[in-house]
Amino acid sequence: MYILGVSFLADTGAVLLKDGVLLEAVNEERFNRNKLTQDSPRMAVKYLLEKYKLRMDDIDCVATHGDLDPSQMNINQFLIKEKEIISSEISNQKEQLISLWSRYAREKYVRNVRTKNHLASLREFRDELKIYKHHHCHAASAAYMSGFDECHVLTMDGWGEDGSATWNEFKAFDLVVLDRTPTFSSLGYFYGAITKFLGFTPHKDEGKTLGMSAYGDSQLLYPIFSKMIKYNSKKKTFDGLYEEGIYVADFDNPNLSRVLEGYKKEDIAAAAQKILEDVVVDFLNDRMDKPGNLAVAGGIFANILLNKKIIESTPVKSIYIFPHMGDGGLSHGAAMLCHREVSSKPFVPPKTMYLGSGFSDEEIEEELIKCGVSYEAPQDVEEEVATLLVDRNVVAVVSGRMEYGPRALGGRSVLVHPNDRKLANWVNKQLQRPDFMPFGPVTLAEEASKYYLDIERYYPNTSFMTIGVMCTDFMKEHCEGCVHVDGTARPQLISMDQNPAYYKILKQFFKKTGIATLINTSFNIHEEPIVCTPGDAIRSIKSTNIQYLMIGKFLVHNTGTESS
C-alpha cells in the first residue's frame, strides 16, 4: 500500500510511505529554490512518483491537513475572551477588543479562503483526500517517530485552525487529544511579534531572536513581558493577557514601540526567550504529576534552549523532538495518521533523517562536466577532505541522500575547523549569516562526553541538532568557533552507521588533530534553501569563496577564491 502525504502553508512538501515504511520525504523549496515556499508541492510529488516509477493511480491514499468544515469556525473562545477583556481593569479595552476581533477575521479568512484554495489545489493529485487537523498531524509526526510505547505529546506553534497548542496522550499506538489552547494565547505569535519588532521576519527568523538572546539581560524586561503571556494554572494552559497589547493579527504590535522604547535589542530578545521557557516549564510541571516521556512538534520546538530547559526543569524523563518540527513536517504527520487508519501493518520509524534525494557518481560527474568545473577523484576523498580541513580550508560537502528538515546533517553541509573564530566569522560573511548566530558542531559519538556535559540526558535528539547542551572546558578551549557566548552548543553526534562518508571525514580529522569536532553549517547561501542537486552545489560554491566541494567521490577546487 502506497500513501502520499502532502502539505501546504509554509514549507510545502510530500512524503511517500509503502506498507508502513517511509521511503522518502522532501520539501518543495529544495526543488523550486524558494525558501519556505507556499507553492503547491507539485515538483516534490513529481519527483517521488518518477523516482519510484509510480503513477497517481498506484497511490492508495493521499493525506493532508486542514479544516474539514472551515465555515464552522468556533466563535465561542473569542466571545469568552471578549468578556474577560470587558470585565478587566485594563486601560486599553477598546484596542484589545479591536485586536481580538481582527484576529478572528484573519483566522476566518485563512480557514475559509486560503485553506479552501489550498485543499482545492491538492485535489489535482487526488480528488478524494484524507484530511486531518493541523495539530493532530504535528502530534502524530512526533508520537509515531518517537519510538515510545507511551508518552505525552505537546504541540506548539503560531496557530493552526482552531488552536496554537495541544496536549495529547499516546498509548497503544492511539493518539488522543486531551486539551487545546486557543489561538489568541499563542506562544508562537508572542515570539513572532518580538522577532518582527527586532527587525527580523516572523515564521522564519525566530532563530535569530534565540541567537541574540544570549547577549542580553533577561531580567530588565521580564516584568513587562510577564504582562503579555503567562501560565494559568486554573485553566491548565498558558494565557495571553495582552495588558500591553501583544495580541495582533499579523505580528505588528503598535504598543511594543511604546513599552520597549530605549531598551537594547539583546535585552528584549533575552526577556522573550526567558518568558517562553518559563511558560512552557510551568505548563509541563503542572500537567505532569510524575516523570514520563514527552514527544513534541510544532515550530516552537525549533528553539533549542527551550528544549534544553524542558529536560532540565520538568518531570520529563526523556524527550523526543521531531526533527522537522515546523509546518514542513505536516505531510509526514498526515501520512502517519492515514497509515494508522487504513493499514494493519505496523509503522517502522526510520532511524535517520537522510530521507531526501541522492545522486549516483555517474550523475554527479555528468553535471560536473556540464558545468565545466575542474575536478578530481582522489583515492580516498574523505582523507583528502580531512587534510584540507586541518589546513584551515573550508569544504562544502554533498554526500549521500539529502536531509529532511531544517538542519544540515552532513548530507548537504559546509565543514570548518572548530578552533578558529576568525575563520568562522569569514564563513558567516560568505554565507551572509549574522555574526551573532552560533554554528552547530558535529562530534564523533564515541567522544561526546569529552565535549558536552551530561550528554546522555539529551539523547536521541543529539543526532539531529534539535537541543542545546552545555559544553565542557575542553570544548570551549579547543572548539571555540562552535561554542556560543552562553557556553552552549547545538550538537550533532555522528556514528559510522548514520553517514559513513561524513563519519570518515571527522574520524580522519580526529586522528590528525586530536579534536573530534568540526563546525557544521548548512550548505546554502543566506535566504536560499539547502542545496539539493549537484547543479545547486556547483552554483553555490561559484557564488561564494568556499574553497572546496566534496561531491560524492569527487573533489572540486573552487579556483579564484579569496583567502580566508
Secondary structure as the mmCIF struct_conf table of DSSP 4:
data_model
#
loop_
_struct_conf.conf_type_id
_struct_conf.id
_struct_conf.beg_label_comp_id
_struct_conf.beg_label_asym_id
_struct_conf.beg_label_seq_id
_struct_conf.end_label_comp_id
_struct_conf.end_label_asym_id
_struct_conf.end_label_seq_id
STRN STRN1 TYR A 2 SER A 7
BEND BEND1 LEU A 9 ASP A 11
STRN STRN2 GLY A 13 LYS A 18
TURN_TY1_P TURN_TY1_P1 ASP A 19 GLY A 20
STRN STRN3 VAL A 21 ASN A 27
TURN_TY1_P TURN_TY1_P2 GLU A 28 GLU A 28
HELX_RH_AL_P HELX_RH_AL_P1 GLU A 29 ASN A 32
TURN_TY1_P TURN_TY1_P3 LYS A 35 LEU A 36
BEND BEND2 ASP A 39 ASP A 39
BEND BEND3 PRO A 41 PRO A 41
HELX_RH_AL_P HELX_RH_AL_P2 ARG A 42 LYS A 51
TURN_TY1_P TURN_TY1_P4 TYR A 52 LYS A 53
HELX_RH_3T_P HELX_RH_3T_P1 MET A 56 ASP A 58
BEND BEND4 ASP A 60 ASP A 60
STRN STRN4 CYS A 61 HIS A 65
BEND BEND5 LEU A 68 LEU A 68
HELX_RH_3T_P HELX_RH_3T_P2 PRO A 70 GLN A 72
HELX_RH_AL_P HELX_RH_AL_P3 ASN A 76 SER A 87
BEND BEND6 SER A 88 SER A 88
TURN_TY1_P TURN_TY1_P5 SER A 91 ASN A 92
HELX_RH_AL_P HELX_RH_AL_P4 GLN A 93 TYR A 109
HELX_RH_PI_P HELX_RH_PI_P1 VAL A 110 ARG A 114
HELX_RH_AL_P HELX_RH_AL_P5 THR A 115 LEU A 122
TURN_TY1_P TURN_TY1_P6 ARG A 123 PHE A 125
BEND BEND7 ASP A 127 GLU A 128
STRN STRN5 LYS A 130 TYR A 132
HELX_RH_AL_P HELX_RH_AL_P6 HIS A 134 SER A 146
BEND BEND8 ASP A 149 ASP A 149
STRN STRN6 GLU A 150 GLY A 160
TURN_TY1_P TURN_TY1_P7 GLU A 161 ASP A 162
STRN STRN7 GLY A 163 LYS A 171
TURN_TY1_P TURN_TY1_P8 ALA A 172 PHE A 173
STRN STRN8 ASP A 174 THR A 181
HELX_RH_3T_P HELX_RH_3T_P3 THR A 183 SER A 185
HELX_RH_AL_P HELX_RH_AL_P7 LEU A 187 PHE A 197
TURN_TY1_P TURN_TY1_P9 LEU A 198 GLY A 199
BEND BEND9 PHE A 200 PHE A 200
TURN_TY1_P TURN_TY1_P10 PRO A 202 LYS A 204
HELX_RH_AL_P HELX_RH_AL_P8 GLU A 206 SER A 213
TURN_TY1_P TURN_TY1_P11 ALA A 214 TYR A 215
BEND BEND10 GLY A 216 GLY A 216
TURN_TY1_P TURN_TY1_P12 SER A 218 LEU A 221
HELX_RH_AL_P HELX_RH_AL_P9 TYR A 222 PHE A 225
TURN_TY1_P TURN_TY1_P13 SER A 226 MET A 228
STRN STRN9 ILE A 229 ASN A 232
TURN_TY1_P TURN_TY1_P14 SER A 233 LYS A 236
STRN STRN10 THR A 237 GLY A 240
TURN_TY1_P TURN_TY1_P15 GLU A 243 GLU A 244
BEND BEND11 ALA A 249 PHE A 251
HELX_RH_AL_P HELX_RH_AL_P10 PRO A 254 LEU A 260
TURN_TY1_P TURN_TY1_P16 GLU A 261 GLY A 262
HELX_RH_AL_P HELX_RH_AL_P11 LYS A 265 ARG A 287
BEND BEND12 ASP A 289 LYS A 290
STRN STRN11 GLY A 292 ALA A 297
BEND BEND13 GLY A 298 GLY A 298
HELX_RH_3T_P HELX_RH_3T_P4 GLY A 299 ALA A 302
HELX_RH_AL_P HELX_RH_AL_P12 ILE A 304 SER A 313
BEND BEND14 THR A 314 PRO A 315
STRN STRN12 VAL A 316 ILE A 321
TURN_TY1_P TURN_TY1_P17 PRO A 323 HIS A 324
BEND BEND15 GLY A 326 GLY A 326
HELX_RH_3T_P HELX_RH_3T_P5 ASP A 327 GLY A 329
HELX_RH_AL_P HELX_RH_AL_P13 LEU A 330 VAL A 342
BEND BEND16 LYS A 345 LYS A 345
HELX_LH_PP_P HELX_LH_PP_P1 PRO A 346 PHE A 347
STRN STRN13 VAL A 348 VAL A 348
BEND BEND17 LYS A 351 LYS A 351
BEND BEND18 MET A 353 MET A 353
BEND BEND19 GLY A 356 GLY A 356
HELX_RH_AL_P HELX_RH_AL_P14 ASP A 361 CYS A 371
TURN_TY1_P TURN_TY1_P18 GLY A 372 GLY A 372
STRN STRN14 TYR A 375 GLU A 376
TURN_TY1_P TURN_TY1_P19 GLN A 379 ASP A 380
HELX_RH_AL_P HELX_RH_AL_P15 VAL A 381 VAL A 390
TURN_TY1_P TURN_TY1_P20 ASP A 391 ARG A 392
STRN STRN15 VAL A 395 VAL A 398
BEND BEND20 GLY A 400 ARG A 401
HELX_LH_PP_P HELX_LH_PP_P2 MET A 402 GLU A 403
BEND BEND21 TYR A 404 ARG A 407
BEND BEND22 GLY A 410 GLY A 411
STRN STRN16 ARG A 412 VAL A 416
BEND BEND23 PRO A 418 ASN A 419
HELX_RH_AL_P HELX_RH_AL_P16 ARG A 421 GLN A 430
TURN_TY1_P TURN_TY1_P21 LEU A 431 GLN A 432
TURN_TY1_P TURN_TY1_P22 ASP A 435 PHE A 436
BEND BEND24 MET A 437 MET A 437
HELX_LH_PP_P HELX_LH_PP_P3 PRO A 438 PHE A 439
STRN STRN17 GLY A 440 LEU A 444
HELX_RH_3T_P HELX_RH_3T_P6 ALA A 445 LYS A 450
TURN_TY1_P TURN_TY1_P23 TYR A 451 TYR A 451
STRN STRN18 TYR A 452 TYR A 452
TURN_TY1_P TURN_TY1_P24 LEU A 453 ASP A 454
HELX_RH_3T_P HELX_RH_3T_P7 ILE A 455 TYR A 458
TURN_TY1_P TURN_TY1_P25 TYR A 459 PRO A 460
HELX_RH_3T_P HELX_RH_3T_P8 ASN A 461 SER A 463
TURN_TY1_P TURN_TY1_P26 PHE A 464 MET A 465
BEND BEND25 ILE A 467 ILE A 467
STRN STRN19 VAL A 469 MET A 470
STRN STRN20 CYS A 471 CYS A 471
HELX_LH_PP_P HELX_LH_PP_P4 THR A 472 THR A 472
HELX_RH_AL_P HELX_RH_AL_P17 ASP A 473 HIS A 478
HELX_RH_3T_P HELX_RH_3T_P9 GLU A 480 CYS A 482
TURN_TY1_P TURN_TY1_P27 VAL A 485 ASP A 486
BEND BEND26 GLY A 487 GLY A 487
STRN STRN21 THR A 488 ALA A 489
STRN STRN22 GLN A 492 ILE A 494
TURN_TY1_P TURN_TY1_P28 MET A 496 GLN A 498
HELX_RH_AL_P HELX_RH_AL_P18 PRO A 500 THR A 513
BEND BEND27 GLY A 514 GLY A 514
STRN STRN23 THR A 517 SER A 522
BEND BEND28 PHE A 523 ASN A 524
TURN_TY1_P TURN_TY1_P29 HIS A 526 GLU A 527
BEND BEND29 GLU A 528 GLU A 528
HELX_LH_PP_P HELX_LH_PP_P5 PRO A 529 VAL A 531
BEND BEND30 THR A 533 THR A 533
HELX_RH_AL_P HELX_RH_AL_P19 PRO A 534 LYS A 542
TURN_TY1_P TURN_TY1_P30 SER A 543 SER A 543
BEND BEND31 THR A 544 THR A 544
STRN STRN24 TYR A 548 ILE A 551
TURN_TY1_P TURN_TY1_P31 GLY A 552 LYS A 553
STRN STRN25 PHE A 554 HIS A 557
TURN_TY1_P TURN_TY1_P32 THR A 559 GLY A 560
HELX_LH_PP_P HELX_LH_PP_P6 THR A 561 SER A 563
#
